[in-house]
Amino acid sequence: MPEPVETHDPEGVDFGWVMQTTFVLSIVVGAPVVALVALASGVTLPTWGARAEFAVRVGAVVWLVTALAVYGYARRQQ
């Protein structure tokens, strides 16, 4: 039986898993968080440009927190 062409045995944190998990969790958690923050803050978002800018700003914070949490989880589990 031939060996598989590609094998993967990471030493330490598997950054591919961290990036994929961060991406999925940022979408799943981030969309409701952005919507709740927009509703709770009372900010007026009259144009699509203003809405997009608001979503990017809040989403960046959500992504950063998610990435750090996923990386911390991966470090603890190794």
Secondary structure, DSSP 8 states (H G I E B T S, - for coil): ----S-----SS--HHHHHHHHHHHHHHHHHHHHHHHHHHHT----SHHHHHHHHHHHHHHHHHHHHHHHHHHHHHH-
